[in-house]
Amino acid sequence: MEQMEQTTSRLELTNHLVTLLKNSSPDLIDKIIYLIQGKIRPDYEGIEMGIAEKTIIRIVSQISNISIDKVYHKYREIGDLGSVAESILKNKVQTTLFTEKVTIERIYLIFDKIAKTIGKGSQEIKLRLLASLFNDSSPQECKYIIRFALGTLRLGIADSTIMDALALAYTSDKKNRKSLEGAYNVSSDLGRVSRILATDGLEAVYEIKIELFIPIRPMLAERVQTSKEALDKVSGKGAVEFKLDGERVQIHRKGKKVEIFSRSLENITHYYPDVAEVSRTIKLTNFIIEAEVVATDKYTEEFLPFQELMHRRRKYDIARNVENYPVSVNVFDILWASGRDKTKLPYLKRRELLKDIITNLDDRKLTLIHQKIVTSVEELEKFMAKSIEFGCEGLVVKQTDSPYRAGARGFAWTKIKREYRSELVDSLDLVVVGGSHGRGRRVGKYGALLLAIFDKNENVFKSVCKVGSGFTDEVLEELFKELGKYKIPKKHSRVYSKLEMDTWFTPTIVIEIIASEITLSPEYDAGMDSIRRGFGLSLRFPKFTKKIRRDKNPQDITDESELIQMYRKQRNIKL
């Protein structure tokens, strides 16, 4: 782990990981992969450690005989609880006569037990389990166990790097990574893929297929800025759909059983009992479909902004939220039906299948998303105008013969958003990484938030702008409370920023921003040196659109390469 942490080279990381995999028992491989990903089980199972920083601080205090205040002071100084524990425990005297060996299997089993411990007294049970592990561990082992527990492991190992290492370790050929990726895209479980590969070989991996109630990693669209560009990407003929301002969901049904998954593979069925109920009215009884769930006006059935839909993402008062915030389910794809994989069918064929099973197209509670085949820029722009009338964000343009490529992003699907009366046509999804104290009306809240883009190559977040406009008092209050959960004493290890802020946050909360244009700036780290040496990219006149994107993980936000591409197109710079 130490070697992996100390390198930023993807090649070196891959080589270290290959060595680790080759030296590990095959029946432990899935556990190793989960831990490297910072999880216990795949995302769709919703199993989380639920360990608070204060619990870790209590344990370190107990086993070191140092006061909680001193541990916390050290944490504010260093900014990483794992390093704090390593530093403090180096001076710890062994107090137990007998110790149990600390192994990957033991760590995983204890983590699994902690994750499954809920209810009254659960925090004390979790504390005892972790304390027993810490007592038997070296200071360095404690450092990494804590980082695993808190989800702050700094290895910077992306899923793509893990798959490269798996291919090299078990097939000796990096080219086989594509087969592993294909299995991962339909199973959403890299631990399972790795276990099958390690124990049964590559041929067994080929047998991993789509299964009901296991979400498929979604196909994603590339952004374009003009209608002409969108049509060019689909060779002059495209199936154009409304891009609705809602939450993308994947609906699985077998008989009366229905489960709903978010874009980030979270099981969100309990938030949408009405969506589950309306899904049972579809003629077909066994299927996997994709849809956009949009909030609607209670009386007029008109589409409402995304932010209204997020009221449905509250744990309590589900029945009241269903009543107060009704939704429309707008179906746009079918991935599996009656035991057969439909992803390899051309898009238009999949659309015909949907027409066969969703018959009441006038029902706003469940309908097919608006679509039109276009062959000219004029047709496309007319359809854009129609989408805006319906309260949509823009359009998605799809190749008529394209299969559904699970987990892939490409120009088989492109998205065009409506203009926001600015030079920068598209909006950006950015993650909050820092904040400054507010003044005047904003005393006690945040005056401005530091935002960052994601660099998927380095697996880090890079500062891009500060935003202070577009916030209502209500939204500011909501953000203040929510960001409080992710407040940390110093800048997060995966955040690159030259700016100093009053407060720092773990990159978690995603918000949508519009701006007048993308500019060069020496102060921000996004796109640093990509256009001009010593300059990064920033946003001029950024404004919050009032959308908190709870449907997106931080890794799903605007990528650095997208931002660079947008700047070059804005400036008419050749790519």
N, C-alpha and C positions, 0 to 999 in steps of 0.2 A: 504494500500500500504506500509506504513511504516513497519508494522509487516512482510510482505512478503519480503521486502528488507533486513531485519535484520536476516533472517534465511537462512541457506544453506541446511537444511534438506528437502528432497523431501516430506517426510510424513507431516511435518509441513506446507510446502507450499500448499500441497494438501488440508489440513484441513482448512487453511485460505481461500483458493479459494472456497471450498465447502460452507463455511459460507457466503462469498460474494455472491455466486450464489443464495443461498436459500433466502437471504434478498433482492434480486433484482427482479424487475418486469420482467416477462417472455419476454415482448416485447423489453426489453433492453439487453437481454443476448447476442445477436449477436454483438452488439456494444461493450460490455464489453470484449468479447473474442477477437475481432479485436484489440482493444486498448492494451490488454495484449500481443498480438502477435506483437505489434508495427506497425500496418498497419491500413488502412481505409477500404479496400476492399480486396478480395482475390488477390493473386499475379498475376494471369493471366489477371486481368483487367488493370494492369499497372498504378494504381492510386497512386501517391506519394504526400507527403506534399510539397516538394520543398522548405522547410524553411532553410535558411542559418544561420549559427551561428552569422554572423554579424547583421542579422535582429533581432535576440533575444537580442544581446548586445545593439542595438539601443533602443529597447523597454524598457529593464531594465534601461537604462540610462535616458530615457524620464520620466518614471513614478516614478523614485527615485530621480531625479534631481542631479544625480551623473554623472560626465563626462564619455564619452565612453572610454577614456584612462584608467580611474580608474577601470571601469568594466572589461576591457580587462586584466589589471594587476592582478586583483583578479582571473580572469579565469586562467591565467598562473600559479598562485599560488595554486589554488584548483584543477583545471583540469576537473571540471564538472560544466556546465553552470546552471544546475538546482540548485545545492548547492550554487553557487554564488548568484543567484537570491534570494534564501531563506535567505541567510545571509544579503544581502543588504536591502531587502524589510521588514525585521523585524523592521527596524527603520522608515519605510515609514508612513507618516501621511495621513489619509484618506482625499482626496480632492474632492470627488464626493458626492453629496447630496443623490443620489439614486443609489442603486446597484441592480443588478439582480442576483438571486440565481445561483450558479455554480453547475450544475448537470452533470451526465454522458451524458445524452442526449444532453445538450447544448454544452458540450465539443466536442462530436462526430460531431454534426451538423456544428459547426464552423470549425472543422478540415476538414470535407467533403467539405465545401464551399471553404476553402483555397486550397485544392487539385485540385479543379475544376477551380480555378481562374488562367488564363493564359493570355499571351499577354502583350501589352504595359501597363505599370502602375500596373501590377499584384503584384509586391513586396510591393508597398505602400498600396494596398488594404489588402494584407495579414498582413502587419504590423498593420493596424488599427483594423482588426478583432482580432488579438492576443492581442493587447493592451487593448481592451475592456474586454477581458476575464481575463487578468492579473489584471486589475483595480478592478475587482469584487472578486478576489481570495485572500485567505490567503497566506502568504509566503510559507507555506508547500505545498499548492495546486499548487502554481506557479512552485515549484520544479518539481513536477510530470508532470504537463502540458508541461513544457519545454522538459523534457525527452521523453514524448510521441511524441512531435513535431519533435525532432531531431533523434528519433529512438535509444535513448541511455538508455531506461528503464532498470534498473539493477535487475529486479525481478528474473531472471534466471529460468523462467518457460518455460519448453519445451512443445511441443504439446502433448506429452505423459502424462505429468502431468495434463494438462488441461482436457484431455479426462478422466483420472482417476477421477478428481473432478466432471465432468459432470455426469459420471455414478453414483457416490455416491450421488450427490445432487438430481438427478431426477429419479433414479431407486433403490437407496439404495443398489446397488450391483456392486462392482468394476468389476466383471466378464463381465458386459455388455459393458465395454470399448472396447472389440473386435468388437462388432457390430458398435459402433461409429467410430472406426478406419476404418472399412470396408467402411462405408459411406463417410468418409473423403477421403479415398484413391481414390474413383471414382469421387468425386465432387471437390476435392482440395479446399474446402471452409469450414473451421471449424466453422466459424460464422454461416453459413447456417445450418449446422448440429446441432449446439447448439440451434438455434432458433426453429427448427422443434421439437427437443427433449423437449424443455421447454414448447412449446405451444401445441403440438399435441401428445407427448409421444413417447416411443420407437418403437411402431408398425409403426408409420409414418416414422421413420428413416430407417426402413427396405425397404421402398419404394424408397429411393434415389438410382437411377441407373445411368449408364453411359449416358451422353448426348453429342450430337455433339457440338463442339466449347467450351466445358468445358474440359480442359486437365485432364488426369488421372495421378496420381502420379506414376512415373515409377518404374518398377521392377528393382532391382539392383543385381549385381553379387558380390559374395565374391571372394577375391583374394586367389590364391594358388600359390605355388612356383615350383611345379614339375608336369610333365605330369601324373605320376603315381597317385599323390594325386588328380588331376582333375578327372581322370577316376574312382578312388575309390569312389569319391563323387557321381557319377552317376551310381554306381553299375556295372561298367565295359563296359557300352555302352553309348556313348554320341553323340549328334549332335554338331559338331564343326564348328564354324563360324570365319571368319576373324574379328579381332578387329581392326577396322580402326581408323586412326588418324584424326578424324573429330569432328563434333558437332552432338550430338544425338538430333533428333527432333521428334515431334509428329505431324502428318499431319492430319487435319480434313477437310473433303470435303462434301458439299451438293450441287449437281448440279454444277454450275460454281463457287460457293463460296468456297474458300479455306483459312484456317488459319493454321499457323505454330507456334508451341510452343517449347520452349527450355526444356532442362532437368530440369531446375529450374522453369518451368511453365510460363516463360515470353513469351508474344506474340511477335514473331520476324518476322512476315509475311513481314513487310516492308523492312527488310534486304534481303529477298530472294524472289523477285518477279519471278525469273526464276524457283525456286523450286515449287512455286505455279502453274506456267504455265505448267510445265512438269507433275505435279500431276493431271492435268485435262485430260491427255492422258490415264490414267488408265481406264480400261473397266468399272469398277464399279463406280457409281456416288455418292454413299453415304458410307463413310467409315471413320475409324480412323486407321491409320497405323503408325508404328515407322520406322525410317530410320536413317542412319548416312550420314550426308552431308559432303563431303570431297572436298577440293580444288584440282583442276587438272591443269596440265600444259596446257596452251592455245593452244599449237601446237601438243604436243605428247599425251595429255590426261592422262599422268601418274599422280599418286597421289602425292600431295605435302604435306609438314608438316602442322600441325595444325595452327601454327603461321601465315601461309599465309592466311588461312581461316578467321582469325580474322580481316583482312582488310575489310571483308564484314560487320563487326559490327560497322561501322561508320555511323553517322546520315546523313551525307551529301554525295553528289555525288554518289547516289545509282546506277544510270545507268552506270556510269563509272566503279564502282567497280564490277558490274555484268560482264562488258566487260573484265576487266583486270584480274579478279579472278573467272573464271568459276568453276562450281562445278559438282560433281557427286552425285546423290541421290541413296543410297544403302539401300533398304528396307529389314528389318529383322523380322517384326512381324505385325500382324493385330489384333486389339483389339475389333473392332465393325464394323459391315457391314449390310447395308440395314435394319436397325432397330433392329438388334440382337446383344447381347453381345457375343463376341467370346473368352473372356478371360478364360472361364472355359474349353475350348477345350484343348486336349493335344497339345503340341508344334508341333509335326509332322503334325497334322491335320491343324493347323493354317498355317504351311508352305505350305501345298497343296493348301489352299485357295489363298495364295499369288501367287502361280504358275498359278492359273486360271485367275487372274486379271492383272498380269504383264507378258505380252507375249513376248515382244521384249527384250530378255535377253542379246542381244549383244550390246544394246544401253548403253553407259557408262553414259549418262545423267540420266537415270532411269533404275535400274536393281536390281535384288535380290542379297543380299550379298552372297559371296561364302560360301558354306556349304558342309560338308561331315559327314557321319555316321562312327564312328570309334569304334573299340572294342579292340584295343591294343595300348600300349605305342608307339610302332614303327610307327603305322599309324598316331597317333597324332603328333609325332615329324616330320614326313614327311610333314604333313599339315602345321606345324609351319614353316618349311623351305620355303614352297610355299608362306605362308603369308608374310614372310620377303621379298621375291622376289617382291611381289606386293607393297612393301612399307608400310606394316601394322605394328601395335604395338605388335601384338601377336594374341591370340585366346580367344574366349569365348566358353566354353563347357556347353551344356545344356542337362538336362534330357529330353529324347525323349517324355515322357508322362506327363511332368509337365504343369500345367495350368499357366496362367499369373497372378501372385500375385501382384496386384497393390500396390505400396508403400513398398513392402517387400524386404529385403535383405537376401539371404540365399544361400545354396549350390546347389539348383536346377539349378542355373547359377553360373559358376565360371569363373574367368579370369586369364589367364597366359600371362605375358608380356615377350617379348624377352629380352635376356641378354644384358646388356650394358657394357660387358667386365669388370665386377666388381663382388665382392663377394655378394653384395646386388642386387639380381636379379631384383626387381621391382623398379619402380620410385614412388615418393611420391608427392602428391599435398599438398602444405603448404601455409599458409597465411602470408603476410608481416605485421609485427607489429611494427618494428622499423628500424632505419638506422643510420649509422655512416658516418661522413663527409669523402669525398674522398680526396686523395692526388695525386700529379703528374698530370697525364692525366685526373684523375677523380675529380680534384678540381672543386667545383661548382655543383658536383653531389654526389651520394652516393658511398662510397668505399665498404661497405658491408651492407647487409640487415639482420635483425633479423627475423627469421621465426618461426612459431608456428604450432602445431597440434591442433585438436579440441577434447575436452573432452565432449562427448555428455551427460554423466551422470551429470556433474556439469554445462554444458552449458558455458564453458570457453575455452580460448585458452592458451596453455602452450608452452613456448619457447622450441625449439628443436635444433636449430643450427643457425650459421651465415654463409651466403654465399656471396662470392665475385668473384667467377670464373664462366666462361661460358657466360659472358655478352659481347655483341658487343657494340660499341659506340652508334649505332642506337637504340638498345634496352634500353640501359641505359638512353638515352635522353627521350625515350618514357615513361619509368618507372618514371623518375624524374618528368615529367609533370603530369602524372596520379596520382602518390602518393601525389603530392601537394594538390590535392582535399581533401585528407583524413588526412592531417597533423593536429596533436593536440598538445597542450602544454605540456602534461604529459602522462604517461602510461595509456592506456585505462583500465577502471575498470574491464573488463572481460579478461584482459591479465595477466597471471602469468609469471613473469620473475625476476630473481635475478640480471640480467645484467642491467647496465645503458647505455642508448644509447643517441646519440646526438639529435635524432629526434624520435618522436613516431607517429604512425598512427592508425586510426580506422581500425580494421581488416576487410579488404574488398578485396584487390587484391590477387588473388591466382596464384601461379606459380608452375611449375613442377621441381622437383629436383631429381637427381640421386646421389649416394654416394657409397663409397667402402664397408662400413659396418655400422652397428648400434653399438654404444659403450656406456659404462657406463660413466656418467659425473655428478659431484656434482654441476655444474654450471647451468644446464638446468632443467626445471620443468616437462617436458614431462616424464610420467612414474615414477615420483618420488616415491621411496620406494617400487616399484612393484617388483624389482629384488633384490636390496640390499638397506638396510636402509641408508638414507642420499645421495643416488645416483639417478639421473634421467637418461634419455636416450638422446643421441645425435647422429649426423651423422658424420662419418669420411670422409674427403675430399668431402664435398657436392659440387655439380656443377649444375648450372642452365641449363636446356635442351633447352632454348630459347622458351619455351612455357609459355605464359601468359594465364591462364585458365579463360577467360572471360565467359565461359559457366558454371562455377561452382560458387555457393555461398560459403561463408566461412564455413557454416555448412556441406558442402558436401566434405570437404577435408579429408585427412587421419586422422582417429580417433585414440585416444590414445590406445585403446584396440588393434587395428590393429598393431600399432607400437610395442607394447609389444609382441604380437604374432609373429611378424616378427623377433624380437630379439631372442626369445626362439627357433624358428626354425633354425635360423642362428647358434645358439650355441648348437643346438641339445638338448635343455632342454625340458623335457616332460611337456606338457600342463596340 
